[in-house]
Amino acid sequence: MIRAPLIREFEQLPVPLNYYEGRGKKTFSLPLNILFFYRNGFEKQTLNPETNFHYRHVLIFNCGAPIAIMVDGSRIELRKDCFTLLLPYQYHRFINNSREGLSLLFITFEMEDNLPLLALRNLASSCPSGIFPLLQEALKTYNRQKEGELPFRIATILSKLLETNRELGEFAEKRDTPASKVVNEICRRLYEDRSLNISRLCGEMNFSEGYLRSVFKKSMGITLGRYIRESRLTEAMKYLSTSDKSVSEIAEFCGYDSIYSLSRSFRTHMGISPSAYRKERKREGITS
């Protein structure tokens, strides 16, 4: 009988010393509003909330060719059979994403409490043993629309990723070339000082403007000016969505020389004013 082995295992359990003290603790809130999708390539990205800004967690498993992701000033090398987690409001861009052989599995979700997941921030780690069967079962649950079961499936996956991360501390190696080191330094400086412009950047790094623009475009696939514009705007969207700072304060914090510069950028790329965007976020309940 199928129950016999189970009974034998139960028989081996010791008598509890305390019948009110057990095992298992809540490590984080359940993931909700879960979405699965797949990418084997990317269309040319334009600046809008859907492509450059998100308020959701984005879990990515790479099953194909290596790809680099620039996340909040850090370059992540995501190799085959590795995973990474993008946290809400992190500006990100896939680098050299036109290459062949891409195979990326995406799971995006929302969580009330993501504090334990901060341990995975800006890291690319090898997928732990047994993770792909868990992913397959989660996908079956997703396709069968078993919404009551799905959050627990994703929570199990996240728990395994966190446990493996703590046990092994095994992260994908960074293989920097001279050009990528320059690009990494550019992104780091721009992330730490939002007001930094191209002219000041060249002076601080002691490179010509032509060289910096060229090496950045070749490595990132976009111009340096566009990267600065996107990173500032997405940072502004984060604070408009999650803080009570005034629009003027946000403009200064995100590197704009005036509230009018922020408003002009917002109207150009979002089609609405910063204040209108903030009202939309609050109406949708997307606030901290």
C-alpha atoms as one frame of an Amber mdcrd trajectory, in Angstrom:
protein
   0.000   0.000   0.000   1.149   3.504  -0.740   0.461   4.545   2.850   2.726
   1.933   4.412   6.059   3.736   3.762   4.521   6.952   5.031   3.345   5.284
   8.230   6.810   3.810   8.802   8.382   7.256   8.469   5.894   8.712  10.932
   6.682   5.889  13.352  10.338   6.979  13.367   9.489  10.468  14.591  10.456
  11.267  18.189   7.834  12.122  20.776   7.484  15.931  20.854   8.878  17.611
  23.945   6.460  20.488  23.429   3.173  19.955  21.582   2.821  23.701  20.968
   6.198  24.320  19.365   6.795  23.153  15.820   8.845  23.956  12.734   8.262
  26.287   9.826   8.170  30.034   9.862   6.815  32.675   7.561   9.724  34.164
   5.613   7.733  36.582   3.419   4.224  37.381   2.310   2.708  35.361  -0.513
   3.336  36.565  -4.081   0.157  37.705  -5.841  -1.006  38.832  -9.297   1.436
  36.400 -10.890   2.313  36.480 -14.585   4.391  33.978 -16.596   5.894  34.775
 -20.004   8.812  33.870 -22.285  11.333  35.846 -24.354  13.727  34.633 -27.040
  14.472  38.191 -28.159  13.503  41.798 -27.581  11.956  44.429 -29.755  13.564
  47.851 -29.807  12.730  49.473 -26.505  11.070  52.856 -26.242  10.832  54.898
 -23.088   7.566  54.148 -21.306   6.447  52.590 -18.015   5.992  49.123 -19.513
   9.567  48.732 -20.826  11.749  50.718 -18.435   9.820  51.017 -15.195   7.917
  48.507 -13.105   6.461  48.249  -9.640   6.528  44.444  -9.692   9.108  41.784
  -8.872  10.626  40.240 -12.006  12.178  36.783 -11.633  14.235  35.713 -14.674
  15.649  32.265 -15.443  18.124  32.055 -18.312  17.961  28.804 -20.325  19.974
  29.983 -23.332  22.753  32.314 -24.425  24.390  34.549 -21.793  23.016  38.067
 -21.521  24.025  41.133 -19.514  21.538  43.309 -17.633  22.325  46.768 -16.298
  20.349  47.269 -13.086  20.532  50.504 -11.070  24.138  51.138 -12.028  25.305
  47.526 -11.662  26.055  45.142 -14.517  24.709  41.609 -14.063  26.051  38.778
 -16.240  23.259  36.240 -16.540  24.664  32.976 -17.882  22.810  29.806 -18.863
  21.043  28.068 -15.965  21.325  31.172 -13.786  18.604  33.392 -12.371  18.230
  36.971 -11.213  15.505  38.930  -9.462  14.628  42.526 -10.336  12.990  44.336
  -7.449  10.196  46.904  -7.814  11.242  50.309  -9.214  14.690  49.140 -10.337
  15.653  50.698 -13.662  16.972  47.943 -15.903  18.116  47.431 -19.468  19.122
  44.284 -21.306  22.474  44.759 -23.058  23.244  43.472 -26.564  19.847  41.845
 -26.618  19.733  41.243 -30.369  21.970  38.168 -30.171  20.644  34.742 -31.137
  20.012  31.883 -28.751  18.186  33.822 -26.050  15.806  31.794 -23.907  14.482
  33.639 -20.863  11.711  32.506 -18.523   9.911  35.355 -16.718   7.731  35.276
 -13.619   6.492  38.653 -12.392   4.472  39.221  -9.244   3.576  41.634  -6.453
   4.283  41.256  -2.727   3.335  43.259   0.331   6.601  42.442   2.094   9.754
  41.915   0.046  12.379  42.498   2.750  13.764  38.909   2.688  14.119  39.097
  -1.104  16.558  41.999  -0.795  19.260  39.348  -0.279  18.969  38.589  -4.017
  19.286  42.212  -5.128  21.654  42.820  -8.061  22.892  39.221  -8.106  23.018
  36.474 -10.715  23.179  33.018  -9.168  23.285  29.463 -10.488  19.891  27.758
 -10.447  19.722  25.287  -7.545  19.161  21.609  -8.109  15.490  20.745  -8.434
  14.345  24.243  -9.380  13.201  23.389 -12.910  10.737  20.669 -11.808   9.292
  23.231  -9.390   9.013  25.715 -12.251   7.283  23.125 -14.404   4.713  22.374
 -11.703   4.150  26.094 -11.144   3.597  26.593 -14.879   1.047  23.755 -14.946
  -0.756  25.382 -12.030  -0.658  28.725 -13.863  -2.055  27.235 -17.083  -4.807
  25.414 -15.196  -5.742  28.737 -13.593  -5.530  27.336 -10.076  -5.237  30.767
  -8.527  -5.525  29.536  -4.948  -2.570  27.178  -5.355  -0.310  29.324  -7.536
   0.968  31.773  -4.845   2.198  28.827  -2.761   4.006  27.347  -5.773   5.854
  30.620  -6.384   6.578  31.032  -2.665   8.179  27.557  -2.692  10.398  28.558
  -5.613  11.459  31.790  -3.900  12.179  29.949  -0.652  14.422  27.479  -2.461
  16.304  30.278  -4.215  16.867  32.082  -0.921  17.925  28.939   0.932  20.394
  27.959  -1.788  21.752  31.492  -1.893  22.421  31.405   1.848  23.927  27.908
   1.811  26.221  28.202  -1.189  26.807  31.897  -1.755  27.474  30.935  -5.378
  27.117  33.800  -7.835  27.893  34.045 -11.524  31.348  35.413 -12.217  31.814
  38.854 -13.695  33.922  38.807 -16.837  34.758  42.430 -17.467  36.504  43.656
 -20.612  38.280  47.042 -20.635  35.252  48.558 -22.421  32.724  47.021 -20.022
  34.728  48.317 -17.064  34.401  51.838 -18.470  30.657  51.374 -19.021  30.220
  49.936 -15.529  32.016  52.935 -14.069  29.844  55.328 -16.092  26.668  53.692
 -14.826  27.913  53.576 -11.244  28.758  57.284 -11.243  25.437  58.233 -12.836
  23.557  56.136 -10.303  25.360  57.702  -7.343  25.037  61.273  -8.675  21.847
  61.843 -10.639  22.826  65.427 -11.480  25.954  64.310 -13.332  25.921  65.349
 -17.000  28.087  64.098 -19.854  30.507  67.018 -19.689  31.217  66.553 -15.968
  31.376  62.799 -16.425  34.123  63.144 -19.053  36.096  65.432 -16.779  35.840
  63.108 -13.782  36.794  60.003 -15.769  39.445  61.803 -17.856  38.076  60.543
 -21.192  36.978  62.486 -24.252  33.268  62.884 -24.845  33.550  61.131 -28.198
  35.176  58.085 -26.636  32.644  57.785 -23.807  29.691  58.153 -26.166  31.157
  55.591 -28.562  32.076  52.904 -26.029  28.747  53.311 -24.232  26.659  53.010
 -27.394  28.608  49.950 -28.547  28.286  48.171 -25.188  24.751  49.183 -24.208
  23.004  49.520 -27.537  21.656  52.978 -26.655  23.193  56.429 -26.489  24.654
  57.774 -23.273  22.218  60.687 -23.374  19.246  58.359 -23.595  20.498  56.252
 -20.713  20.785  59.340 -18.514  17.307  60.472 -19.539  15.734  57.069 -18.891
  17.416  56.485 -15.536  16.429  59.940 -14.255  12.858  59.595 -15.415  12.357
  56.130 -13.952  13.839  57.293 -10.658  11.352  60.166 -10.676   8.510  57.708
 -11.330   9.613  55.678  -8.318   9.438  58.636  -5.951   6.187  59.907  -7.408
   4.707  56.459  -6.771   6.152  55.700  -3.353   6.845  58.942  -1.504   5.200
  62.158  -0.366   8.054  64.313  -1.624   6.992  67.353  -3.601   7.479  67.339
  -7.360  10.112  70.047  -6.914  12.051  67.933  -4.387  11.870  64.903  -6.660
  13.141  66.921  -9.613  16.190  68.047  -7.641  16.853  64.588  -6.196  16.685
  62.913  -9.622  19.115  65.321 -11.286  16.787  67.747 -13.087  17.858  71.375
 -13.010  14.280  72.518 -12.368  10.733  71.297 -11.875  10.025  72.491 -15.404
  12.676  70.155 -16.839  11.077  67.198 -15.064   7.597  68.221 -16.200   8.764
  68.654 -19.789  10.407  65.206 -19.793   7.302  63.629 -18.299   4.957  65.195
 -20.811   7.239  64.227 -23.698   7.669  60.573 -22.765   4.639  59.775 -20.615
   2.053  62.077 -22.131   1.008  63.434 -18.724   2.358  65.696 -15.997   4.204
  64.357 -12.921   1.237  65.315 -10.718  -1.195  63.459 -12.971   1.077  60.417
 -12.960   1.165  60.453  -9.152  -2.636  60.604  -9.004  -2.895  57.615 -11.338
  -0.523  55.575  -9.195  -2.482  56.386  -6.031  -5.773  55.569  -7.744  -4.356
  52.181  -8.757  -3.063  51.608  -5.242   0.585  51.529  -6.332   2.130  53.248
  -3.340   4.289  52.198  -0.442
